[in-house]
Amino acid sequence: MRNKCSVILLGLALCSSAFAADGVGTPDSASTSAATSRNSERPDFSHRPGIAFTTSLLGFGGDFAMPVTRRSNVRFGFSTFSYSRSFDKDGVTYSGKIGLNSMQALYDIFPFGGGFHLSPGAMIYNGNQLSGKATVPGGQTFTLGGSDYMSDPSSPLSGNGKLGFSKAGPMFLLGWGNLAHRSERHFVTTFDIGAVYQGVPRTTLSFAGRACDSFGFNCTDVASDPTFQSNVLAEQAKINKSASPARFYPVISWGFGYKF
């Protein structure tokens, strides 16, 4: 009887060893597989957004970039700048102001996985414009639309003008630097060069007061003088033609950024 019991116990011990070797009934292999699956699904925590302070031909501003894929970002930015000065043209004194205000949206593509990028996009808001006030002291001669006039001393000529562009337009940049770089580095510098299409320039001029012929006779109110208004339109066309190269506005930008 003891021999039979010994044989049974020996058989149970061998079966237990075999099941343990096959991993049956042990949770270690299942938990390891689940952990591996979870790790493969875990997001890459180096894919973080970044911000930058920028200076460019569009003014001073900032950029914000967010990763989309391992080789692309979306980037939003804004720029602003203001400059004023006075100048004389054809006997008219202009107090001019250049106002640059814009917002951009770009899709940064890194074709080689490094810092070099291609960035198609758009200027989603274009507030770039040149505005100014015009004055002609009484008794002073000036030229408008190819015709000579004299500002009436009793009611000197004054006016306003503005040169603007389309409120939005396509934009394309290329450059170096990744504001949302997939690494542990936090600081980055960026450089971009390209252009934005602003559309054809649009000039508006308006004048008030009285103007005379070049000898100081035949003075009329310019607001109701069809000949004077025709010359105003001719002057607008002249300015638009001179400013037409600005429809393709160059963009050169430097930035210093931080990735969170």
VOTI-555086 format. One line per 3 residues: their letters; for each residue x, y, z of N, C-alpha, C. Coordinates in Angstrom, 3 decimals. Layout:
BEGIN
A	X,Y,Z,X,Y,Z,X,Y,Z ~ ...
This chain:
BEGIN
MRN	0.845,-1.207,0.000,0.000,0.000,0.000,0.874,1.248,0.000 ~ 1.982,1.210,0.778,2.867,2.362,0.803,3.490,2.589,-0.541 ~ 3.800,1.491,-1.250,4.415,1.644,-2.584,3.467,2.313,-3.553
KCS	2.181,1.959,-3.507,1.188,2.593,-4.388,1.059,4.078,-4.096 ~ 1.034,4.443,-2.825,0.915,5.867,-2.454,2.125,6.643,-2.935 ~ 3.278,6.004,-2.834,4.502,6.697,-3.274,4.465,6.959,-4.762
VIL	3.983,5.967,-5.526,3.891,6.141,-6.987,2.920,7.267,-7.337 ~ 1.773,7.351,-6.649,0.768,8.399,-6.915,1.338,9.777,-6.607 ~ 2.029,9.938,-5.473,2.604,11.230,-5.093,3.663,11.665,-6.087
LGL	4.474,10.700,-6.558,5.510,11.007,-7.533,4.894,11.484,-8.840 ~ 3.786,10.859,-9.249,3.096,11.261,-10.486,2.529,12.660,-10.374 ~ 1.922,12.998,-9.238,1.382,14.342,-9.053,2.482,15.394,-9.084
ALC	3.633,15.075,-8.512,4.741,16.028,-8.496,5.246,16.300,-9.905 ~ 5.332,15.261,-10.735,5.783,15.421,-12.124,4.799,16.248,-12.939 ~ 3.488,16.034,-12.758,2.461,16.811,-13.477,2.530,18.280,-13.097
SSA	2.722,18.546,-11.812,2.790,19.926,-11.348,3.970,20.635,-11.983 ~ 5.124,19.928,-12.077,6.310,20.543,-12.689,6.083,20.830,-14.152 ~ 5.399,19.943,-14.849,5.144,20.122,-16.288,4.238,21.314,-16.533
FAA	3.155,21.464,-15.757,2.249,22.621,-15.923,2.964,23.934,-15.642 ~ 3.837,23.935,-14.634,4.571,25.152,-14.297,5.511,25.539,-15.429 ~ 6.157,24.540,-16.079,7.069,24.828,-17.188,6.328,25.399,-18.371
DGV	5.109,24.953,-18.637,4.311,25.455,-19.768,3.679,26.805,-19.483 ~ 3.737,27.298,-18.276,3.142,28.588,-17.940,1.668,28.495,-17.690 ~ 1.088,27.335,-17.624,-0.337,27.194,-17.388,-0.610,27.428,-15.915
GTP	-1.586,28.282,-15.666,-1.976,28.545,-14.289,-1.108,29.589,-13.627 ~ -0.078,30.162,-14.361,0.760,31.211,-13.767,0.451,32.521,-14.437 ~ 0.244,33.595,-13.702,-0.177,34.879,-14.267,0.972,35.698,-14.835
DSA	2.263,35.263,-14.659,3.386,36.121,-15.036,3.419,36.412,-16.524 ~ 3.216,35.395,-17.378,3.301,35.600,-18.828,2.189,36.511,-19.316 ~ 0.982,36.383,-18.825,-0.142,37.224,-19.239,0.069,38.669,-18.840
STS	0.571,38.895,-17.620,0.786,40.269,-17.155,1.900,40.933,-17.943 ~ 2.942,40.136,-18.302,4.043,40.691,-19.103,3.557,41.113,-20.476 ~ 2.704,40.271,-21.105,2.149,40.596,-22.420,1.287,41.842,-22.374
AAT	0.453,41.981,-21.333,-0.409,43.163,-21.209,0.416,44.425,-20.997 ~ 1.507,44.305,-20.221,2.354,45.470,-19.973,3.036,45.917,-21.258 ~ 3.483,44.930,-22.075,4.117,45.263,-23.352,3.141,45.979,-24.267
SRN	1.879,45.508,-24.287,0.857,46.138,-25.121,0.591,47.571,-24.678 ~ 0.532,47.777,-23.360,0.285,49.118,-22.852,1.435,50.056,-23.205 ~ 2.668,49.551,-23.130,3.814,50.392,-23.453,3.830,50.796,-24.919
SER	3.396,49.852,-25.789,3.382,50.171,-27.218,2.318,51.212,-27.548 ~ 1.269,51.311,-26.741,0.204,52.268,-26.985,0.442,53.597,-26.269 ~ 1.440,53.649,-25.417,1.684,54.859,-24.644,2.143,55.985,-25.571
PDF	1.593,57.184,-25.440,2.018,58.287,-26.301,3.445,58.704,-26.027 ~ 4.064,59.304,-27.055,5.426,59.812,-26.915,5.366,61.166,-26.206 ~ 5.826,61.192,-24.967,5.675,62.399,-24.160,6.628,63.516,-24.583
SHR	7.537,63.234,-25.536,8.390,64.299,-26.048,7.668,65.125,-27.111 ~ 6.481,64.699,-27.530,5.675,65.451,-28.498,4.923,66.552,-27.744 ~ 5.600,67.668,-27.508,5.015,68.729,-26.707,4.980,70.026,-27.493
PGI	4.066,70.918,-27.161,3.998,72.197,-27.871,5.146,73.114,-27.488 ~ 5.319,74.165,-28.293,6.370,75.133,-28.021,5.921,76.534,-28.383 ~ 6.569,77.522,-27.804,6.273,78.914,-28.102,7.582,79.617,-28.451
AFT	7.485,80.729,-29.177,8.689,81.469,-29.551,8.377,82.949,-29.670 ~ 9.358,83.749,-29.377,9.307,85.183,-29.660,10.011,85.400,-30.994 ~ 9.386,86.172,-31.875,9.908,86.321,-33.230,10.098,87.790,-33.600
TSL	11.024,88.004,-34.509,11.206,89.308,-35.137,11.367,89.070,-36.629 ~ 10.642,89.840,-37.440,10.633,89.605,-38.879,10.286,90.883,-39.611 ~ 10.218,90.787,-40.930,9.810,91.924,-41.743,8.323,92.228,-41.568
LGF	7.602,91.366,-40.866,6.200,91.623,-40.535,6.063,92.311,-39.176 ~ 7.178,92.419,-38.439,7.138,93.060,-37.138,7.607,92.125,-36.032 ~ 7.295,92.493,-34.807,7.627,91.682,-33.645,6.389,90.878,-33.241
GGD	6.623,89.644,-32.779,5.455,88.838,-32.428,5.837,87.540,-31.762 ~ 5.005,86.527,-31.980,5.216,85.228,-31.364,4.612,84.117,-32.178 ~ 5.100,82.889,-31.927,4.605,81.682,-32.587,4.216,80.651,-31.530
FAM	3.252,79.817,-31.876,2.867,78.670,-31.057,2.776,77.463,-31.971 ~ 3.468,76.374,-31.632,3.485,75.178,-32.476,3.016,73.974,-31.689 ~ 2.260,73.096,-32.363,1.742,71.878,-31.758,2.030,70.705,-32.701
PVT	2.645,69.613,-32.209,2.921,68.468,-33.073,1.638,67.823,-33.590 ~ 1.682,67.380,-34.845,0.570,66.635,-35.443,0.999,65.201,-35.696 ~ 2.121,65.025,-36.391,2.729,63.715,-36.604,4.207,63.836,-36.222
RRS	4.940,62.734,-36.398,6.361,62.769,-36.049,7.140,63.718,-36.941 ~ 6.584,64.067,-38.107,7.301,64.940,-39.033,6.469,66.149,-39.450 ~ 5.567,66.579,-38.611,4.788,67.774,-38.963,4.232,68.446,-37.719
NVR	4.085,69.768,-37.809,3.486,70.593,-36.754,2.453,71.521,-37.380 ~ 1.547,72.015,-36.569,0.766,73.184,-36.938,1.323,74.353,-36.134 ~ 1.401,75.513,-36.795,2.010,76.677,-36.143,1.138,77.900,-36.372
FGF	0.869,78.624,-35.303,0.105,79.867,-35.373,0.984,80.997,-34.850 ~ 0.861,82.165,-35.499,1.681,83.287,-35.080,1.000,84.619,-35.303 ~ 1.578,85.646,-34.702,1.086,87.013,-34.900,2.293,87.937,-34.964
STF	2.118,89.090,-35.621,3.181,90.084,-35.741,2.575,91.477,-35.691 ~ 3.328,92.428,-35.142,2.848,93.801,-35.082,4.035,94.761,-35.088 ~ 3.820,95.931,-35.687,4.856,96.955,-35.750,4.208,98.254,-36.190
SYS	4.759,99.380,-35.735,4.224,100.684,-36.100,5.380,101.676,-36.236 ~ 5.284,102.515,-37.270,6.324,103.499,-37.517,5.689,104.719,-38.171 ~ 6.041,105.902,-37.695,5.461,107.139,-38.222,6.561,108.076,-38.700
RSF	6.255,108.796,-39.777,7.160,109.836,-40.254,6.404,110.766,-41.203 ~ 6.947,111.947,-41.410,6.344,112.930,-42.322,7.234,113.093,-43.543 ~ 6.605,113.351,-44.686,7.368,113.572,-45.913,6.544,114.448,-46.855
DKD	7.224,115.066,-47.804,6.587,115.933,-48.799,6.629,115.264,-50.167 ~ 5.526,115.376,-50.896,5.458,114.824,-52.246,4.581,115.730,-53.105 ~ 5.161,116.256,-54.163,4.445,117.116,-55.108,3.784,118.302,-54.426
GVT	4.431,118.851,-53.405,3.910,120.021,-52.716,2.936,119.713,-51.603 ~ 2.617,118.436,-51.382,1.697,118.024,-50.318,2.511,117.431,-49.176 ~ 2.237,117.870,-47.954,2.909,117.313,-46.774,2.064,116.182,-46.203
YSG	2.672,114.993,-46.114,1.975,113.817,-45.594,2.559,113.453,-44.230 ~ 1.692,113.258,-43.244,2.082,112.702,-41.952,1.689,111.233,-41.990 ~ 2.619,110.375,-42.359,2.299,108.978,-42.625,2.588,108.061,-41.457
KIG	1.894,106.943,-41.441,2.093,105.917,-40.419,2.007,104.541,-41.073 ~ 3.039,103.737,-40.863,3.040,102.345,-41.311,2.574,101.480,-40.153 ~ 1.501,100.759,-40.358,0.978,99.860,-39.334,0.992,98.433,-39.843
LNS	1.780,97.564,-39.199,1.841,96.149,-39.564,1.161,95.339,-38.470 ~ 0.088,94.657,-38.823,-0.639,93.795,-37.888,-1.140,92.586,-38.660 ~ -0.723,91.392,-38.256,-1.112,90.204,-39.006,-1.139,88.978,-38.114
MQA	-1.850,87.943,-38.582,-1.885,86.628,-37.940,-1.658,85.580,-39.020 ~ -0.868,84.557,-38.682,-0.517,83.533,-39.651,-0.847,82.142,-39.128 ~ -1.158,81.226,-40.062,-1.364,79.815,-39.743,-0.560,78.997,-40.746
LYD	0.331,78.130,-40.241,1.249,77.379,-41.098,1.228,75.904,-40.725 ~ 1.559,75.061,-41.721,1.707,73.625,-41.487,3.165,73.275,-41.780 ~ 3.947,73.043,-40.719,5.364,72.754,-40.857,5.576,71.285,-41.198
IFP	6.277,71.028,-42.306,6.586,69.670,-42.735,8.098,69.490,-42.671 ~ 8.558,68.437,-41.996,9.974,68.129,-41.854,10.287,66.889,-42.692 ~ 10.590,67.069,-43.980,10.693,65.908,-44.883,11.834,64.960,-44.537
FGG	12.891,65.457,-43.889,14.035,64.610,-43.578,14.134,64.287,-42.088 ~ 13.140,64.714,-41.328,13.115,64.405,-39.908,13.991,65.289,-39.051 ~ 14.735,66.228,-39.663,15.583,67.131,-38.907,14.940,68.485,-38.721
GFH	15.765,69.538,-38.733,15.236,70.871,-38.515,14.714,71.549,-39.768 ~ 15.167,71.104,-40.947,14.712,71.739,-42.186,13.218,71.506,-42.376 ~ 12.494,72.588,-42.715,11.044,72.447,-42.872,10.523,73.257,-44.051
LSP	9.425,72.787,-44.595,8.621,73.487,-45.594,7.308,73.846,-44.921 ~ 6.871,75.089,-45.103,5.715,75.567,-44.340,4.707,76.281,-45.228 ~ 3.803,75.535,-45.878,2.691,76.201,-46.568,1.666,76.678,-45.552
GAM	0.937,77.715,-45.911,-0.068,78.233,-44.990,-0.730,79.476,-45.523 ~ -1.166,80.327,-44.607,-1.899,81.531,-45.007,-1.743,82.611,-43.956 ~ -1.799,83.842,-44.428,-1.958,84.969,-43.513,-3.464,85.111,-43.317
IYN	-3.955,84.675,-42.177,-5.392,84.612,-41.964,-5.981,85.972,-41.593 ~ -5.133,86.907,-41.205,-5.578,88.288,-41.005,-4.454,89.213,-41.435 ~ -4.758,90.146,-42.335,-3.771,91.094,-42.831,-4.265,92.509,-42.557
GNQ	-3.662,93.134,-41.553,-3.987,94.514,-41.245,-2.872,95.471,-41.616 ~ -1.967,95.019,-42.500,-0.857,95.868,-42.921,-1.364,97.014,-43.785 ~ -0.989,98.223,-43.436,-1.463,99.370,-44.207,-0.581,100.591,-43.961
LSG	-0.694,101.528,-44.880,-0.040,102.825,-44.760,-1.136,103.876,-44.746 ~ -1.196,104.688,-43.721,-2.212,105.724,-43.602,-1.539,107.058,-43.319 ~ -2.249,108.117,-43.615,-1.657,109.421,-43.370,-2.633,110.561,-43.579
KAT	-2.227,111.707,-43.110,-2.989,112.936,-43.303,-2.194,113.853,-44.231 ~ -2.910,114.558,-45.100,-2.279,115.444,-46.073,-2.682,116.887,-45.796 ~ -1.726,117.782,-45.888,-2.001,119.215,-45.713,-1.224,120.013,-46.754
VPG	-1.855,121.093,-47.217,-1.207,122.026,-48.134,-1.474,123.430,-47.607 ~ -0.468,124.124,-47.105,-0.696,125.486,-46.579,-1.303,126.405,-47.636 ~ -2.127,127.329,-47.199,-2.755,128.274,-48.116,-1.726,129.051,-48.921
GQT	-1.964,129.165,-50.230,-1.060,129.885,-51.110,0.056,129.047,-51.689 ~ 0.151,127.767,-51.268,1.212,126.893,-51.783,0.693,126.079,-52.958 ~ 1.514,125.931,-53.980,1.123,125.145,-55.149,1.437,123.670,-54.907
FTL	0.683,122.804,-55.562,0.882,121.356,-55.462,0.418,120.704,-56.748 ~ 0.798,119.458,-56.930,0.441,118.691,-58.121,-0.354,117.464,-57.715 ~ -1.446,117.238,-58.421,-2.295,116.086,-58.138,-2.801,115.520,-59.452
GGS	-2.512,114.250,-59.702,-2.974,113.615,-60.932,-2.435,114.268,-62.181 ~ -1.254,114.863,-62.102,-0.645,115.510,-63.255,-1.072,116.944,-63.472 ~ -1.959,117.481,-62.626,-2.426,118.869,-62.758,-1.885,119.705,-61.607
DYM	-1.593,120.986,-61.888,-1.063,121.903,-60.887,-2.190,122.736,-60.276 ~ -2.140,122.907,-58.955,-3.142,123.677,-58.211,-2.443,124.577,-57.202 ~ -3.246,125.472,-56.633,-2.802,126.273,-55.498,-3.850,126.151,-54.399
SDP	-3.374,125.920,-53.190,-4.283,125.819,-52.051,-4.838,127.200,-51.728 ~ -6.157,127.286,-51.607,-6.819,128.568,-51.357,-6.460,129.068,-49.951 ~ -5.903,130.261,-49.828,-5.544,130.792,-48.494,-6.737,130.905,-47.560
SSP	-7.926,131.114,-48.110,-9.109,131.251,-47.251,-9.634,129.912,-46.752 ~ -9.290,128.826,-47.433,-9.741,127.493,-47.027,-8.693,126.468,-47.504 ~ -7.570,126.365,-46.776,-6.463,125.504,-47.222,-6.892,124.049,-47.393
LSG	-6.216,123.385,-48.287,-6.535,121.989,-48.611,-6.012,121.051,-47.526 ~ -6.814,120.059,-47.199,-6.396,118.995,-46.272,-7.025,117.691,-46.741 ~ -6.482,116.578,-46.277,-7.036,115.303,-46.720,-6.529,114.129,-45.916
NGK	-7.041,112.962,-46.258,-6.652,111.700,-45.632,-6.387,110.678,-46.725 ~ -5.476,109.771,-46.428,-5.173,108.719,-47.387,-4.857,107.417,-46.693 ~ -5.090,106.310,-47.410,-4.783,104.989,-46.862,-4.437,104.042,-47.994
LGF	-3.411,103.240,-47.773,-3.008,102.202,-48.710,-3.091,100.867,-47.991 ~ -3.960,99.994,-48.483,-4.151,98.701,-47.841,-4.135,97.558,-48.836 ~ -4.303,96.323,-48.307,-4.239,95.117,-49.127,-5.383,94.177,-48.732
SKA	-5.427,93.022,-49.364,-6.440,92.027,-49.032,-6.313,91.599,-47.579 ~ -7.413,91.240,-46.956,-7.421,90.879,-45.539,-6.848,89.494,-45.256 ~ -6.617,88.684,-46.286,-6.031,87.358,-46.110,-5.347,86.966,-47.411
GPM	-4.395,86.031,-47.313,-3.698,85.608,-48.513,-2.815,84.405,-48.248 ~ -2.449,83.661,-49.301,-1.590,82.488,-49.144,-0.176,82.877,-48.748 ~ 0.492,81.939,-48.101,1.824,82.199,-47.558,2.654,80.928,-47.674
FLL	3.938,81.070,-47.970,4.813,79.895,-48.022,6.181,80.273,-47.478 ~ 6.674,79.464,-46.535,7.974,79.681,-45.926,8.777,78.387,-45.972 ~ 10.084,78.531,-45.915,10.970,77.400,-45.672,12.054,77.874,-44.723
GWG	12.636,76.930,-43.981,13.624,77.377,-43.017,14.185,76.245,-42.200 ~ 14.666,76.598,-41.024,15.339,75.635,-40.157,14.893,75.863,-38.719 ~ 14.699,74.756,-38.017,14.310,74.825,-36.615,12.942,74.210,-36.393
NLA	12.811,73.487,-35.284,11.557,72.809,-34.944,11.130,73.276,-33.559 ~ 10.081,74.068,-33.524,9.617,74.643,-32.268,9.024,73.599,-31.335 ~ 8.556,72.478,-31.884,8.023,71.381,-31.067,8.871,70.143,-31.295
HRS	10.179,70.273,-31.114,11.136,69.219,-31.414,10.900,67.979,-30.549 ~ 11.042,66.786,-31.165,10.854,65.517,-30.445,12.150,65.133,-29.736 ~ 12.503,65.862,-28.721,13.710,65.573,-27.945,13.535,66.166,-26.559
ERH	14.551,65.983,-25.738,14.488,66.524,-24.385,14.957,67.978,-24.319 ~ 15.423,68.524,-25.445,15.849,69.924,-25.452,14.647,70.847,-25.269 ~ 14.844,71.920,-24.528,13.753,72.853,-24.274,13.890,74.150,-25.080
FVT	15.104,74.563,-25.386,15.305,75.826,-26.085,15.682,75.573,-27.540 ~ 15.159,76.411,-28.419,15.405,76.222,-29.848,15.366,77.577,-30.550 ~ 16.149,77.712,-31.603,16.102,78.894,-32.456,15.515,78.497,-33.812
TFD	14.806,79.417,-34.438,14.175,79.141,-35.722,14.516,80.240,-36.721 ~ 14.494,79.872,-37.983,14.711,80.815,-39.074,13.777,80.456,-40.216 ~ 13.121,81.468,-40.794,12.208,81.259,-41.914,12.443,82.323,-42.974
IGA	12.240,81.937,-44.225,12.285,82.881,-45.331,11.223,82.473,-46.345 ~ 10.557,83.447,-46.919,9.494,83.154,-47.881,8.760,84.411,-48.265 ~ 7.473,84.281,-48.550,6.686,85.437,-48.981,5.207,85.179,-48.729
VYQ	4.453,86.257,-48.694,2.998,86.194,-48.581,2.403,87.025,-49.710 ~ 1.334,86.511,-50.305,0.656,87.260,-51.358,-0.457,88.080,-50.720 ~ -0.326,89.416,-50.784,-1.281,90.312,-50.134,-2.379,90.804,-51.064
GVP	-2.294,90.486,-52.355,-3.264,91.024,-53.301,-2.819,92.389,-53.811 ~ -3.563,92.915,-54.742,-3.207,94.212,-55.327,-3.449,95.320,-54.299 ~ -2.589,96.340,-54.276,-2.782,97.450,-53.329,-4.016,98.268,-53.679
RTT	-4.652,98.789,-52.648,-5.845,99.620,-52.825,-5.636,100.938,-52.066 ~ -5.621,102.025,-52.817,-5.414,103.347,-52.239,-6.712,104.138,-52.230 ~ -6.978,104.813,-51.137,-8.119,105.724,-51.057,-7.615,107.086,-50.602
LSF	-8.012,108.120,-51.325,-7.656,109.497,-51.005,-8.919,110.337,-50.909 ~ -8.965,111.211,-49.949,-10.089,112.140,-49.836,-9.547,113.495,-49.399 ~ -10.087,114.567,-50.008,-9.614,115.925,-49.715,-10.793,116.830,-49.385
AGR	-10.508,117.849,-48.606,-11.496,118.876,-48.260,-10.806,120.240,-48.344 ~ -11.594,121.268,-48.546,-11.049,122.619,-48.682,-11.256,123.132,-50.098 ~ -10.515,124.164,-50.442,-10.661,124.765,-51.758,-9.306,124.797,-52.466
ACD	-9.372,124.584,-53.775,-8.175,124.624,-54.602,-8.401,125.568,-55.768 ~ -7.341,126.273,-56.156,-7.391,127.220,-57.273,-6.460,126.724,-58.381 ~ -6.517,127.389,-59.513,-5.539,127.054,-60.544,-4.153,127.494,-60.072
SFG	-3.132,127.174,-60.838,-1.756,127.419,-60.402,-1.441,128.899,-60.218 ~ -2.315,129.795,-60.749,-2.099,131.233,-60.596,-2.909,131.819,-59.440 ~ -3.715,130.980,-58.770,-4.498,131.436,-57.635,-5.883,131.924,-57.988
FNC	-6.360,131.618,-59.219,-7.694,132.034,-59.645,-8.614,130.807,-59.778 ~ -9.896,131.093,-59.990,-10.907,130.036,-60.217,-10.900,129.003,-59.085 ~ -11.002,129.492,-57.870,-10.994,128.598,-56.704,-12.354,127.911,-56.567
TDV	-12.335,126.624,-56.265,-13.567,125.846,-56.097,-13.430,124.893,-54.908 ~ -14.574,124.451,-54.429,-14.603,123.425,-53.381,-14.228,122.090,-54.024 ~ -13.145,121.449,-53.530,-12.644,120.244,-54.197,-13.630,119.082,-54.098
ASD	-14.485,119.078,-53.073,-15.419,117.968,-52.903,-16.472,117.933,-53.997 ~ -16.756,119.076,-54.597,-17.789,119.136,-55.636,-17.214,119.452,-57.015 ~ -15.903,119.461,-57.137,-15.267,119.767,-58.424,-14.966,118.455,-59.148
PTF	-15.673,118.148,-60.244,-15.470,116.866,-60.935,-14.061,116.720,-61.513 ~ -13.477,117.829,-61.961,-12.114,117.750,-62.505,-11.110,117.381,-61.417 ~ -11.275,117.991,-60.246,-10.373,117.686,-59.133,-10.552,116.225,-58.701
QSN	-11.792,115.774,-58.612,-12.047,114.386,-58.207,-11.493,113.401,-59.224 ~ -11.540,113.766,-60.505,-10.944,112.915,-61.531,-9.437,112.809,-61.341 ~ -8.813,113.917,-60.950,-7.377,113.893,-60.682,-7.046,113.103,-59.421
VLA	-7.955,113.095,-58.467,-7.764,112.272,-57.275,-7.733,110.794,-57.665 ~ -8.658,110.382,-58.529,-8.673,108.993,-58.984,-7.402,108.644,-59.753 ~ -6.917,109.590,-60.552,-5.683,109.363,-61.300,-4.497,109.210,-60.345
EQA	-4.499,109.989,-59.272,-3.421,109.896,-58.283,-3.480,108.564,-57.544 ~ -4.690,108.079,-57.240,-4.839,106.771,-56.596,-4.274,105.671,-57.479 ~ -4.590,105.728,-58.783,-4.081,104.722,-59.715,-2.560,104.769,-59.801
KIN	-2.009,105.971,-59.757,-0.557,106.143,-59.809,0.115,105.516,-58.585 ~ -0.468,105.739,-57.415,0.088,105.171,-56.183,-0.037,103.651,-56.194 ~ -1.191,103.141,-56.648,-1.386,101.692,-56.707,-0.349,101.030,-57.603
KSA	-0.045,101.671,-58.735,0.949,101.116,-59.648,2.333,101.119,-59.017 ~ 2.669,102.197,-58.322,3.980,102.273,-57.666,4.121,101.238,-56.562 ~ 3.004,100.922,-55.891,3.044,99.982,-54.766,2.774,98.542,-55.177
SPA	2.562,98.277,-56.460,2.185,96.933,-56.904,3.203,95.850,-56.544 ~ 4.533,96.131,-56.518,5.458,95.067,-56.103,5.208,94.549,-54.687 ~ 4.562,95.343,-53.841,4.324,94.939,-52.452,3.252,93.868,-52.336
RFY	2.596,93.508,-53.459,1.586,92.448,-53.361,2.237,91.113,-52.996 ~ 3.507,90.936,-53.370,4.300,89.794,-52.891,5.230,90.322,-51.802 ~ 4.810,90.165,-50.564,5.562,90.746,-49.456,6.585,89.730,-48.929
PVI	7.880,90.088,-48.899,8.888,89.137,-48.419,8.808,88.952,-46.909 ~ 9.091,87.744,-46.476,9.084,87.423,-45.046,10.424,86.789,-44.693 ~ 11.142,87.410,-43.784,12.356,86.848,-43.199,12.184,86.929,-41.693
SWG	12.299,85.800,-41.031,11.948,85.756,-39.613,12.980,84.984,-38.804 ~ 13.270,85.490,-37.607,14.098,84.795,-36.628,13.264,84.596,-35.362 ~ 13.490,83.474,-34.691,12.733,83.224,-33.476,13.572,82.518,-32.416
FGY	13.239,82.751,-31.178,13.854,82.043,-30.054,12.726,81.445,-29.240 ~ 12.749,80.104,-29.141,11.600,79.438,-28.559,11.920,78.517,-27.388 ~ 10.822,78.054,-26.780,10.897,77.141,-25.651,9.865,76.045,-25.846
KF	10.314,74.774,-25.753,9.417,73.634,-25.828,9.068,73.162,-24.420 ~ 7.788,73.020,-24.147,7.349,72.631,-22.804,7.724,71.178,-22.489
